[in-house]
Amino acid sequence: MRGMPADWTPRSPSRVIHADNLSVLPTLPDASFSVIYLDPPFNTGRSQARQSTTSVRSDGAAGSITGFKGQSYQRIKGDLLRYDDRFEDYWEFLEPRLIEAWRLLADDGTLYLHLDYREAHYAKVLLDALFGRDSFLNEIIWAYDYGAKSKNRWPTKHDTILVYVKSPPNYYFDSTTVDREPYMAPGLVTPEKAERGKLPTDVWWHTIVSPTGKEKTGYPTQKPEGVLRRIIQASSREGDWVLDFFAGSGTTGAVAAALGRRFLLVDQNPEAIAVMRARFAERPDVDFA
C-alpha cells in the first residue's frame, strides 16, 4: 500500500488511494474539500486498530481534550464510557479521523457521517464537542425496507447520517439542485406540483442497492447512488472536491464524477480497490496510487 503522492493539489485529477486513511489524511492541505462523506465500519463487535492522536490540552484539566469550539471532549468521552465500555475501541479508531476531517473541510464545507443505530447517539454527542453544537446541521434518516423482519421488536430498517458544517455562517447548501421525489399524497397538491415532485426532507425513503440491479458491484457495504446524489448535489458545486476515506465500492466517486465534481477516495482493503478499478476503468481522468 502507498500513501498520498506528495504532488497532490486541489488542481489534481480525481484519485483513488490504496492505503490506511490515517497515513494519507495528514499529507493533504487544509480546507481542501467541500464535502466529506464517511461510511466507516459499524461497531458490531469487530476489533478495531487503535491509533494515537495529538490533542490540545485544556487549561487546568490534565488529560482533557479541548474541542474545536472549546468543549471539554475528554470529560464527555469519559461520561459515555461509564454507560458502555464497548464504545472505547471504536471511538479511539474513529476520533483522529474525525479531527482530520474537520481540518480538511473547506470553510463552506459539510461533513456527512453515516452510521447505524448502535453508534449514532454517541457520535452526535462527540461531534457536538469536536465541531461545536452550532455546527450541527441535520440528522438524516435513511429508511429502507429490505431483508429479515424481526418478530420480537420493531425491525431496524434505517441508518443515520449526521451532518455537520465547518463554519455555520458560511456553509454552502442549495436544495434546489437536489433530485425531487414523489408526493406521498399527490391528490392533495396541484397537478403541477405533483408532476414536479417535492424536495426531500430529513427522512429519505430509498431502497438499498438491488442485488440484481445495474448498480450492484458485489461489494458488501455498497450504498445506493441516489443517497450520495442528494448529498453531493446539495452541498457542493460543479468542480468542487469530494473526499471519502472509507471509500468501499467507490459510490461517492462515481456520483461525484457524474455530477461534475472531482474526488479523492481512500481505502486500505484490496477488494475495495479492485472494485473501484473496475468501476472507473472507463474513466482515464481517474488516477490510482
Secondary structure, DSSP 8 states (H G I E B T S, - for coil): -----TT--TTS-EEEEES-HHHHGGGS-TT-EEEEEE-----SS-----------B-TT-TT-BB-TTS-BHHHHHHHHHHH-TTHHHHHHHHHHHHHHHHHHEEEEEEEEEEE-TTTHHHHHHHHHHHH-GGGEEEEEEEE---S---SSS----EEEEEEEES-TTT----GGGS--B--SSGGGS-HHHHHH-B---SEEE-----TTSTT--S-TT---HHHHHHHHHHH--TT-EEEESS-TT-HHHHHHHHTT-EEEEEE--HHHHHHHHHHTTT-TTEEE-
